[in-house]
């Protein structure tokens, strides 16, 4: 597994940009990810929160995780009795 040296959201490109220890540069297009996995404004909001507040967690979710499952869990509605 390659180590991430830097990770930040670039507002101009709407991408999370990574630099890995082997010199590789990656760019995750956040708009494309949202269009692919988010089905509601609540799911888009959950992804946006990660992008702005914890871009490393967002990166790990997209590259290694299951974003659909994450969004299902964090946007689950509870029934009021």
Long-range contacts (C-beta under 8 A, 24 or more apart in sequence): 4-56, 4-59, 7-55, 7-56, 7-59, 8-55, 9-51, 9-52, 9-55, 16-51, 16-55, 16-58, 16-59, 18-59, 28-58, 28-59, 28-62, 28-63, 30-58, 33-62, 33-67, 37-67, 37-68, 37-71, 38-71, 39-71, 40-75, 42-75, 43-71, 43-75, 46-70, 46-71, 46-74, 46-75, 47-71
